[in-house]
């Protein structure tokens, strides 16, 4: 397949190529509003050649942030977001807003409102019990996703990505380990999938066919008793049947319990521990190896799981995980994937795509050390890139 860099259709929009910058929280919104630094980050990615860049993370409510510095979608955020989308469009790329509610991953102490979970749970971040929303509050959360999608459209975004992964709110409802509810949102697989399906419907109804609507779905949580492959295949089939999505991005892992399943490569335990407040840091010394597990890196490391979704779905799919060079992109296309998503490789080299276009033999300089992971709340960056002489940037 040699069409990686040819224009491609994603729902109602056309991207200049099949490469998407994956959502990786940027850490550049100290007042929960767009900054020039955030605009520059996405402008550089867009200038580097991607078809679309994804702004992460745009929470649908103040309590849906992983901490209070993240953007939440509201009228005050729109002028800055419009400047951002204008800058991306000026570079020839499309812009997507990742929408979601962090649920049990939210830091209640930072947000100053309780974190939400499908069932009663203790939050090690907030050091308090989480709030369990009732059905009327769930309806408000669904409506908040629709409102956020409308804000994204007003801000000039071409697409929205709904976050159904990593044990954020919708993902936590999918998990039989975390969701022990007895109402319409718990128990059976169909009930646990209800929230995700309602959110997808609400977002689609909000933006109609004007924006592309994608979702990021866990193929597995990587946690014993959690959301697994068979259940994910069923949820994906329901999402396809509902007809609300233009594509599905396949991911894995739990921000609560097993984040390294998403990343693979080195586990940066020492650097990660330094980012934690002292009481949590002490606990991390005990559980660090269990929390940040070792998954050896290889190119296209989620492909084996993702193939099973490709076999069973006709919905366009986005392959994530270890996409770093033209060979892996072409492999994804040969396997039937419509788009690929890149994260860490573009943190290391924002212009990687343009260089690959100029020289197909170009290899990524990312070494999968994952030292970028602990930087996410203090300006997400590749620490190796920052250590280079200024003239090399």
C-alpha positions in Angstrom: 0.0 0.0 0.0 1.5 3.3 -1.1 -1.3 5.6 -0.2 -0.2 6.6 3.3 0.5 10.2 2.1 -2.5 10.4 -0.3 -5.7 12.3 0.8 -8.1 10.1 2.7 -11.7 10.4 3.8 -12.7 10.4 7.5 -16.4 10.7 7.7 -17.4 14.1 6.3 -13.8 15.4 6.2 -10.8 14.8 3.9 -7.4 14.5 5.5 -4.3 15.2 3.5 -2.9 11.8 4.5 -3.6 8.9 6.8 -1.4 9.8 9.7 -3.0 11.3 12.9 -1.2 12.8 15.8 -2.6 10.8 18.8 -3.9 12.6 21.8 -1.1 13.0 24.3 -1.9 15.5 27.1 0.3 18.5 26.4 0.6 20.1 29.9 0.5 23.6 28.4 -2.8 25.0 29.9 -2.0 26.2 33.5 -5.2 28.2 33.7 -7.4 25.6 31.9 -7.3 27.8 28.8 -5.3 27.7 25.6 -1.9 29.3 25.7 0.5 30.4 22.9 2.7 27.5 23.9 -0.2 25.0 23.3 -0.8 26.6 19.9 2.9 26.5 19.0 2.9 22.8 20.0 0.1 21.8 17.6 1.3 24.2 14.9 4.7 22.5 14.9 3.1 19.1 14.7 0.8 20.3 11.8 3.8 21.8 10.0 5.6 18.5 10.4 3.1 16.8 8.0 0.4 15.0 9.9 -3.1 14.8 8.4 -4.7 15.7 11.7 -3.5 16.6 15.2 -5.5 15.8 18.3 -5.8 18.3 21.2 -5.8 16.4 24.5 -7.5 16.5 26.7 -10.7 18.6 26.5 -12.8 17.6 29.5 -16.6 17.9 29.3 -16.9 19.2 32.9 -14.6 20.7 35.6 -14.6 17.5 37.6 -13.8 15.5 34.5 -10.2 16.7 34.3 -7.3 14.7 35.6 -6.2 17.9 37.2 -7.5 21.5 37.3 -5.0 22.8 34.8 -6.6 20.9 31.9 -9.0 22.6 29.5 -12.7 22.0 30.1 -15.1 22.8 27.2 -16.9 26.1 28.0 -17.5 29.4 26.3 -14.4 31.0 27.9 -12.2 28.4 26.2 -13.5 28.9 22.7 -11.5 32.0 21.6 -8.2 30.3 22.4 -9.3 27.0 20.8 -10.3 28.9 17.7 -6.8 30.5 17.5 -5.4 27.0 17.8 -7.6 25.5 15.1 -6.8 28.4 12.8 -3.1 27.9 13.3 -3.4 24.1 12.5 -5.5 24.8 9.4 -2.9 27.3 8.2 -0.4 24.5 8.1 -2.7 22.3 6.0 -3.7 19.9 8.8 -7.1 19.1 10.4 -7.7 19.5 14.1 -9.5 17.1 16.4 -10.6 17.6 20.0 -10.4 14.7 22.4 -13.5 14.8 24.6 -14.2 12.9 27.7 -14.6 12.7 31.5 -11.7 11.3 33.5 -14.0 9.6 36.0 -11.9 7.6 38.5 -8.6 8.9 36.9 -9.6 12.5 37.9 -7.6 14.1 40.8 -10.3 15.3 43.2 -7.9 17.2 45.4 -6.7 19.2 42.4 -10.1 19.7 40.8 -11.7 20.4 44.2 -14.7 18.4 43.3 -15.2 14.6 43.9 -14.0 12.2 41.3 -16.6 9.9 39.7 -16.6 6.2 39.5 -19.3 3.6 38.5 -19.2 2.0 41.9 -17.8 2.9 45.4 -14.0 3.3 45.2 -11.2 5.0 47.0 -9.1 7.5 45.0 -5.4 7.4 45.8 -5.0 10.7 44.0 -7.7 12.5 45.8 -7.2 10.6 49.1 -10.9 10.2 49.5 -13.9 8.1 48.3 -15.2 8.8 44.9 -18.8 9.8 44.1 -21.1 7.3 42.4 -23.4 9.1 40.0 -27.0 8.2 39.9 -29.0 7.8 36.7 -30.0 11.5 36.6 -26.4 12.5 37.0 -25.3 10.1 34.3 -27.9 11.8 32.0 -26.2 15.1 32.8 -22.8 13.7 31.9 -24.1 12.4 28.5 -25.5 15.9 27.8 -22.2 17.4 28.8 -20.5 15.4 26.1 -23.0 16.8 23.5 -22.4 20.3 24.8 -18.6 19.8 24.5 -19.0 18.6 20.9 -21.0 21.7 20.1 -18.2 23.9 21.6 -15.6 22.0 19.5 -17.6 22.8 16.4 -17.9 26.4 17.3 -14.1 26.5 17.9 -13.4 25.3 14.4 -12.5 21.7 15.0 -12.9 19.3 12.1 -13.4 16.2 14.3 -13.9 15.1 17.9 -12.5 11.9 19.5 -14.6 10.5 22.4 -12.4 8.9 25.1 -13.7 5.4 25.9 -10.3 4.1 27.0 -7.8 3.7 29.9 -10.4 3.4 32.6 -11.6 7.0 32.2 -15.3 7.4 33.0 -16.9 5.5 30.1 -14.1 2.9 30.2 -14.6 2.4 33.9 -18.3 1.6 33.3 -17.2 -1.0 30.7 -15.0 -2.8 33.3 -16.7 -5.6 35.4 -13.9 -5.0 37.9 -14.8 -1.3 38.5 -18.5 -1.4 37.6 -20.5 -3.3 40.2 -23.8 -1.3 39.7 -27.2 -2.9 40.0 -29.1 -0.5 37.8 -29.3 -0.1 34.0 -25.6 0.9 33.8 -24.2 -2.2 35.5 -24.3 -6.0 35.5 -24.6 -7.3 31.9 -22.2 -6.4 29.2 -25.0 -4.5 27.4 -25.7 -2.5 30.5 -22.1 -1.7 31.1 -21.8 -0.5 27.5 -24.9 1.7 27.8 -23.0 4.8 28.8 -20.5 4.7 26.0 -23.3 4.1 23.4 -25.4 6.9 24.8 -22.4 9.3 24.7 -21.6 8.4 21.1 -25.3 9.0 20.1 -25.4 12.3 21.9 -22.2 13.5 20.3 -23.3 12.5 16.9 -26.7 14.1 17.3 -24.9 17.3 18.5 -22.7 17.7 15.4 -24.6 15.8 12.8 -22.6 15.1 9.7 -20.6 18.3 10.0 -17.7 16.9 12.1 -16.0 13.5 12.0 -16.7 11.6 15.2 -14.2 9.0 16.3 -13.7 7.1 19.6 -10.7 5.7 21.4 -11.7 2.2 22.8 -9.7 -0.2 25.0 -9.1 -3.6 23.4 -8.3 -4.7 26.9 -7.5 -3.1 30.2 -4.6 -5.5 31.0 -6.0 -6.0 34.5 -7.3 -9.3 35.9 -11.1 -9.1 36.1 -11.2 -6.0 33.9 -12.5 -5.2 30.4 -11.1 -7.9 28.1 -10.9 -8.7 24.4 -14.1 -10.6 23.9 -16.1 -7.9 25.6 -14.3 -5.1 23.7 -15.1 -6.9 20.4 -18.8 -6.9 21.4 -18.8 -3.3 22.4 -17.1 -2.3 19.1 -19.7 -4.3 17.2 -22.5 -2.4 19.0 -20.8 1.0 18.3 -20.6 0.1 14.7 -24.2 -1.0 14.6 -25.3 2.2 16.2 -23.8 4.1 13.3 -22.5 7.1 15.4 -18.8 6.8 14.7 -16.7 7.5 11.6 -13.7 5.5 12.9 -12.5 3.7 16.0 -9.0 4.1 17.4 -7.9 1.0 19.2 -5.9 1.3 22.4 -5.2 -0.7 25.6 -4.2 -0.3 29.3 -5.5 1.4 32.4 -4.3 4.7 33.7 -5.5 3.5 37.1 -3.9 0.1 37.2 -1.7 -0.7 34.1 -0.6 2.3 32.0 2.4 0.7 30.4 0.3 -1.7 28.4 -0.4 1.3 26.2 3.2 2.5 26.0 5.5 -0.5 25.9 9.2 0.1 26.3 11.1 1.2 29.4 9.1 1.8 32.7 10.3 5.3 34.0 9.5 4.5 37.7 12.1 6.8 39.3 11.1 9.8 37.2 7.4 9.1 37.7 7.8 8.8 41.5 9.3 12.3 41.6 6.1 13.8 40.2 3.9 12.5 43.0 3.0 14.2 46.3 4.9 12.8 49.2 2.3 10.5 50.7 1.5 9.0 47.3 5.3 8.8 46.5 5.8 6.6 49.6 3.1 4.2 48.4 4.5 4.2 44.9 7.8 2.8 46.3 5.8 -0.3 47.3 3.6 -0.7 44.3 5.7 0.9 41.5 6.8 -2.3 39.8 3.3 -3.6 39.8 1.8 -0.3 38.5 4.4 0.4 35.9 5.0 -3.1 34.4 7.5 -4.0 31.8 6.3 -4.6 28.2 9.2 -4.9 25.8 8.9 -2.5 22.8 8.4 -3.7 19.2 7.0 -1.9 16.2 3.2 -2.1 15.8 2.9 -3.7 19.2 -0.9 -3.5 19.4 -1.3 -5.0 15.9 -2.0 -8.6 17.1 -4.9 -7.5 19.2 -6.1 -5.0 16.6 -6.2 -7.6 13.8 -9.1 -9.3 15.6 -11.2 -6.1 15.4 -10.3 -5.7 11.7 -11.6 -9.2 11.0 -14.9 -8.5 12.6 -15.7 -4.9 11.8 -16.3 -2.9 8.6 -16.0 0.4 10.5 -12.8 2.4 9.7 -10.0 1.6 12.2 -7.1 3.6 13.4 -4.0 1.6 14.5 -2.0 3.0 17.4 1.1 1.8 19.1 4.7 1.6 17.8 4.0 3.4 14.5 7.4 5.0 13.9 8.4 4.5 10.2 7.0 4.0 6.7 7.2 0.2 7.0 4.9 0.1 10.0 2.5 2.5 8.3 2.4 0.4 5.1 2.0 -2.8 7.3 -1.1 -1.2 8.9 -2.6 -0.4 5.5 -1.8 -3.9 4.2 -3.6 -5.3 7.2 -6.7 -3.2 6.4 -6.3 -0.3 8.8 -7.5 3.0 7.4 -5.4 5.3 9.5 -2.4 5.2 11.9 -1.8 7.3 15.0 1.5 8.5 16.3 2.4 9.9 19.7 5.9 9.6 21.2 7.7 9.6 17.9 6.3 13.0 17.1 7.2 14.4 20.5 10.8 13.4 19.6 10.6 14.7 16.1 7.6 16.8 15.1 8.8 16.9 11.5 9.2 13.2 11.2 6.4 12.8 8.6 7.9 15.3 6.2 11.3 13.7 6.4 9.8 10.3 5.8 8.0 11.7 2.7 11.4 13.1 1.5 13.3 9.9 2.4 11.3 6.7 2.9 14.2 5.1 4.7 14.0 7.7 7.6 13.9 6.1 11.0 12.5 7.6 14.1 14.9 8.8 16.8 12.5 7.8 19.6 14.1 5.1 21.8 10.9 4.3 23.8 12.5 5.3 27.1 9.1 6.7 28.1 10.8 9.5 30.1 8.2 11.7 28.4 5.5 10.1 30.5 6.3 11.9 33.8 6.5 15.2 32.1 2.8 15.4 31.2 1.8 17.8 34.0 4.9 20.1 33.6 4.9 20.5 29.8 4.8 17.2 27.9 8.1 16.8 26.0 10.8 14.5 24.8 13.5 15.0 27.4 16.1 13.8 24.8 15.0 16.4 22.4 15.4 19.2 25.0 18.9 18.0 25.8 20.0 18.6 22.2 21.8 21.9 21.3 19.4 24.6 20.3 20.6 24.5 16.7 19.4 20.9 16.4 15.8 21.7 17.1 
